[in-house]
Amino acid sequence: MPLVVSPSPQFGNVCDVQIEAGPPTTVRFTADPCGGPEALWFCFTLTWREPPAGAEVELILTNPNNLLGGGGPAATWRPVWRVEHGAWQRLPAATERALPDGRRELSWRLNWDGPTAEVAFCYPYGRDDVAGLIADLGAPWRADTIGVSQGGRPLTRLSNGPGAPEGARPGIYCMARQHAGETSGSWALDGFLRVIAAAGDAGPLVWCVPLANIDSIEQGEYGKDPYPYDLNRAWGSPPYRHETLAIGDDVRRFLRRCRPTLILDWHAPGACETDGVYTFVFPTADNTPDQAAPWRERVAAALADYASPNYHRVADYPSRWTTPSFTRWASQSLGLPAMSIEVPYGMIGGQVLTPDVYREIGRRFAEGVLAGLA
């Protein structure tokens, strides 16, 4: 076969690949759940050994309903692709095909001149992007290792200062990618941090773990509810994962070096959600008022048309574990205002999302937060 499909060197994920000679050459594939119940992310490389004239390929995602949030219409499926390590760009809306037994398939057509191309569910964001962000932010921003993952990879924390014992500077602790494939949350966090950096000394102290589930990120695993324990459900006492232990220690260190003001956790929703950005409210057993409510309102106003009409959502969906999420732990155990933010992958309404749009969402979010600190 003149075409080879393989997991991309970083973030790679693909399985059940079937290739048929064309024209066009047809590649059927799906996302590998990597041993867990939830699958979504895919990222793979197409390599021509002997490219035919036109080199046209039809990509067919099989059984999309088996992917987390995969039941939405074809128009909401907008993967990205690039040629020869060039710039990533969105694919057009998928073409949907109904099968005689009720299953469906989604397809896209590709045509390129180079020997290789890559395809991913959404714009990747990894350690190279974090390094570029640090370089752009400049002093006093720095990266420090606060521990390691369960797989022995460094856990990096970004900060704009060490704080001071019993410091009075308002402080924000951020985290992203507890679920490895939720890259839209990373891009929005990227935009958020750029605005905070521009505020300089007038802004808050910020400590941030941008790639919390680094093992699954680098191994191309989606990361939602993986066995043996989902990172965002490992915030019990004692900790259920090594990352939780390391980040939890760092949060407590942070609390002693500033005036802790807000906890932010950046995520992405199901594959096909297009309503807009939203936040989760975590109900409490004793009906304690939601401390984050004023922050949610300011941010919603700043987000404007990027905010979902159903912006305030209650996190009452069923969980496979009874242990708390990070923001529930922060709000209930630490008594801090905490927000879990969901940034759609592909579209908000009819607008197709790009890294620049994600960063704009993060910028507006930061402006809402800074207004609350003024």
C-alpha positions in Angstrom: 0.0 0.0 0.0 1.5 3.4 -1.0 0.0 5.2 2.1 1.0 4.5 5.7 -0.9 5.6 8.8 0.9 5.9 12.1 0.4 7.6 15.4 2.1 11.0 15.3 5.4 11.2 17.3 3.8 13.4 20.0 0.1 13.2 21.0 -0.3 10.2 18.7 -3.6 8.3 18.9 -5.3 6.2 16.2 -6.6 2.6 16.0 -8.7 0.2 13.9 -7.1 1.6 10.7 -8.2 0.2 7.4 -6.7 1.5 4.1 -8.2 0.9 0.7 -6.5 1.9 -2.6 -8.3 4.6 -4.6 -8.8 7.0 -6.1 -9.3 8.4 -3.6 -7.3 6.3 -1.1 -9.6 5.6 1.8 -8.5 5.6 5.4 -11.0 4.4 8.0 -9.9 5.0 11.6 -11.1 5.8 15.1 -9.8 7.0 18.4 -8.0 4.6 20.7 -9.5 4.6 24.3 -6.1 3.5 25.7 -7.7 1.2 28.3 -10.2 3.7 29.6 -14.0 4.1 29.1 -13.8 7.5 27.3 -12.2 8.1 23.9 -12.0 11.3 21.9 -8.5 12.5 20.9 -6.9 11.3 17.7 -3.6 12.4 16.2 -1.9 10.5 13.4 0.5 10.9 10.5 -0.2 10.0 6.8 2.9 9.2 4.8 3.0 8.5 1.0 5.6 6.0 -0.1 4.6 6.4 -3.7 2.1 9.3 -4.0 -0.3 8.8 -6.9 -1.3 11.7 -9.1 -3.3 14.2 -7.0 -2.6 12.2 -3.8 -6.2 12.5 -2.7 -7.3 10.8 0.5 -10.7 10.3 2.1 -10.6 10.1 5.9 -13.5 8.3 7.5 -14.1 8.4 11.2 -16.0 5.2 12.1 -18.5 5.0 14.9 -18.2 8.6 16.0 -21.0 8.1 18.5 -18.7 6.0 20.6 -16.5 9.0 21.3 -17.2 11.3 24.2 -19.8 13.8 23.1 -19.7 12.4 19.6 -23.4 12.4 18.8 -23.5 15.9 17.4 -24.2 16.8 13.7 -21.5 16.6 11.1 -21.0 20.4 10.9 -19.7 20.4 14.5 -16.8 18.0 13.7 -13.9 20.2 12.6 -10.5 18.4 13.1 -7.2 20.1 12.1 -4.5 19.0 9.8 -1.1 20.2 8.5 1.4 19.3 5.8 5.1 18.7 6.5 5.1 20.3 10.0 3.5 23.5 8.7 0.7 25.5 10.3 -2.3 23.6 11.6 -5.6 24.5 9.9 -9.2 23.4 10.3 -10.7 20.9 8.0 -14.1 21.8 6.5 -17.3 20.4 8.0 -17.6 16.6 7.8 -19.7 14.7 5.3 -22.0 12.3 7.1 -22.9 8.9 5.8 -25.7 6.7 7.3 -25.1 3.0 7.1 -27.9 0.4 6.6 -27.8 -0.8 10.2 -28.1 2.7 11.7 -24.5 3.4 12.3 -22.9 6.5 10.8 -19.5 7.6 9.5 -18.0 11.0 9.1 -15.5 11.8 6.3 -13.2 14.5 5.0 -11.2 14.9 1.8 -7.5 15.8 1.8 -5.1 16.6 -1.1 -1.5 17.6 -0.6 1.8 17.6 -2.4 4.3 16.7 0.3 5.1 13.1 1.5 3.5 13.5 4.9 0.5 15.2 6.6 -0.8 15.1 10.2 -4.4 15.0 11.4 -5.6 15.7 14.9 -9.0 16.1 16.6 -8.1 19.7 17.7 -5.1 22.0 17.7 -2.4 20.2 19.8 -0.8 22.1 22.7 2.2 20.6 24.5 5.6 21.3 26.1 6.9 23.1 23.1 4.0 25.5 23.3 4.5 26.1 27.0 8.2 26.9 26.3 7.2 29.4 23.6 4.7 31.0 26.0 7.3 31.4 28.7 9.7 33.0 26.2 6.9 35.4 25.1 5.9 36.3 28.7 9.4 37.2 29.6 10.7 38.2 33.1 9.6 37.7 35.8 7.8 34.6 34.5 9.6 31.3 34.9 9.1 27.6 34.9 9.8 25.3 37.9 9.4 21.6 38.5 7.1 20.9 41.5 7.3 17.1 41.2 6.8 14.3 38.7 3.9 12.5 37.1 3.0 8.9 37.9 5.1 8.0 34.8 8.1 10.0 36.1 7.7 13.1 33.8 8.4 16.5 35.3 5.4 18.5 36.4 6.0 22.1 35.4 4.6 25.1 37.2 4.7 28.6 35.6 4.7 31.7 37.9 5.3 35.4 37.8 7.0 35.4 41.2 7.6 33.3 44.3 5.3 35.3 46.5 6.3 36.0 50.1 5.5 34.4 53.5 2.1 35.9 54.6 2.2 38.0 51.4 -0.7 40.4 50.7 -0.6 40.3 46.9 -3.8 38.7 45.5 -3.1 35.2 44.1 -4.6 33.0 41.5 -3.8 29.3 41.1 -4.5 27.8 37.6 -4.4 24.4 36.1 -5.2 22.9 32.7 -5.2 19.5 31.0 -6.3 17.2 33.8 -7.9 15.5 30.8 -5.2 15.2 28.2 -7.1 16.0 25.0 -8.8 19.2 26.2 -6.4 21.4 24.3 -8.9 24.3 23.7 -8.6 24.9 27.5 -4.9 25.2 27.1 -5.1 27.7 24.3 -7.6 29.9 26.3 -5.3 29.7 29.4 -2.4 30.8 27.1 -4.4 34.0 26.3 -5.3 34.5 29.9 -1.7 34.4 31.0 -0.6 36.9 28.4 -3.0 39.5 29.7 -1.9 38.8 33.3 1.7 39.2 32.2 0.9 42.6 30.6 -0.5 43.8 33.9 2.9 43.5 35.5 3.3 44.2 39.2 -0.2 45.6 39.3 -1.6 42.2 38.5 -2.0 39.2 40.8 0.5 36.6 41.7 -0.2 33.6 39.4 1.0 30.0 39.8 -0.1 27.7 37.0 0.3 24.0 36.1 -0.4 24.1 32.3 0.0 20.4 31.5 -1.3 18.5 34.6 -1.8 15.1 33.0 1.5 15.2 31.2 1.8 11.4 30.8 -1.5 11.1 28.9 -0.7 14.2 26.9 2.6 12.8 25.6 1.1 9.3 25.1 -1.8 10.6 23.1 -4.4 9.4 25.6 -7.6 11.4 25.9 -7.6 11.1 29.6 -11.3 11.4 30.7 -12.0 8.8 33.3 -9.0 6.5 32.5 -8.1 3.7 34.8 -6.9 3.3 37.5 -8.0 6.8 38.5 -9.0 10.0 36.6 -6.8 12.9 37.6 -9.8 15.2 38.1 -11.4 12.7 40.5 -8.2 12.0 42.5 -8.5 14.9 44.9 -9.5 12.9 47.9 -7.6 12.5 51.2 -5.2 10.9 50.9 -4.4 11.7 47.3 -5.2 9.0 44.7 -2.5 9.9 42.2 1.1 11.2 42.5 0.2 14.3 40.4 -2.5 15.2 42.9 -0.1 14.9 45.8 2.5 17.1 44.1 0.0 19.8 42.8 -1.9 19.7 46.1 1.4 20.4 48.0 2.1 23.3 45.6 -1.4 24.8 46.2 -0.9 24.7 49.9 2.5 26.3 49.5 0.9 29.0 47.3 -1.7 29.7 50.0 1.0 30.7 52.4 2.7 33.1 50.1 -0.1 35.5 48.9 -3.7 36.5 49.6 -5.4 33.6 47.8 -8.2 34.9 45.7 -9.3 32.5 43.0 -8.7 28.9 41.7 -9.2 28.3 38.0 -9.3 24.9 36.2 -9.4 24.9 32.4 -11.2 22.1 30.5 -13.2 21.4 27.3 -16.7 19.9 27.0 -17.9 17.0 24.8 -16.8 16.9 21.2 -19.8 18.6 19.6 -20.8 21.3 22.1 -21.1 24.6 20.4 -23.1 26.8 22.8 -20.1 28.7 24.1 -17.9 28.9 27.2 -19.4 27.9 30.5 -18.5 27.3 34.1 -19.6 24.7 36.6 -21.2 25.5 39.9 -20.5 22.8 42.6 -23.4 22.3 45.0 -22.5 22.0 48.7 -24.1 19.8 51.2 -24.7 22.6 53.7 -26.0 25.1 51.1 -23.0 27.4 51.6 -23.2 30.3 49.1 -21.2 30.0 45.9 -18.1 32.1 46.7 -17.2 32.2 43.0 -20.6 33.8 42.0 -19.3 37.4 41.7 -16.3 36.2 39.6 -18.6 34.2 37.3 -20.7 37.2 36.7 -17.8 39.5 35.9 -16.3 36.9 33.5 -19.6 36.3 31.8 -19.9 40.0 31.1 -16.4 40.1 29.7 -16.9 37.1 27.5 -20.0 38.6 26.0 -21.0 36.6 22.9 -18.4 33.9 23.7 -20.4 32.9 26.8 -22.9 30.1 26.5 -26.6 31.0 27.1 -26.4 28.2 29.7 -23.3 29.7 31.3 -23.9 28.7 34.9 -24.1 24.9 35.0 -24.4 22.7 38.0 -21.9 19.8 38.1 -24.5 17.2 39.0 -23.6 14.7 36.3 -22.9 11.1 37.3 -19.3 10.2 38.2 -17.5 6.9 38.3 -15.9 7.9 41.6 -17.1 9.6 44.7 -13.9 11.5 45.3 -13.9 15.3 44.5 -12.7 17.2 41.5 -10.0 19.8 41.8 -12.3 22.8 42.0 -14.7 21.0 44.4 -11.7 20.2 46.6 -10.5 23.8 46.4 -13.9 25.2 47.2 -15.0 22.8 49.9 -11.7 21.8 51.6 -9.8 25.0 51.2 -12.7 27.4 51.3 -11.6 29.3 48.1 -13.6 30.6 45.2 -13.0 28.1 42.4 -14.2 27.9 38.8 -14.1 25.0 36.3 -14.1 26.5 32.8 -15.2 24.6 29.7 -14.0 25.9 26.3 -15.6 24.3 23.2 -13.2 22.5 20.8 -14.5 23.4 17.3 -17.2 26.1 17.2 -19.2 28.6 19.1 -22.5 29.1 17.3 -21.4 29.4 13.7 -17.9 30.6 14.4 -15.1 28.2 13.8 -12.5 28.4 16.6 -8.8 28.9 16.1 -5.9 29.5 18.5 -6.3 33.2 18.1 -10.0 32.9 19.0 -9.2 30.7 22.0 -6.6 33.3 23.1 -9.2 36.0 22.7 -11.5 34.0 25.0 -8.7 33.8 27.6 -8.0 37.5 27.2 -11.6 38.4 27.9 -11.6 36.0 30.8 -8.6 37.8 32.3 -10.1 41.2 31.8 -13.1 40.1 33.8 -10.9 38.7 36.6 -8.7 41.9 36.7 -11.8 44.0 36.9 -12.8 42.1 40.0 -9.4 42.7 41.5 -9.5 46.5 40.8 
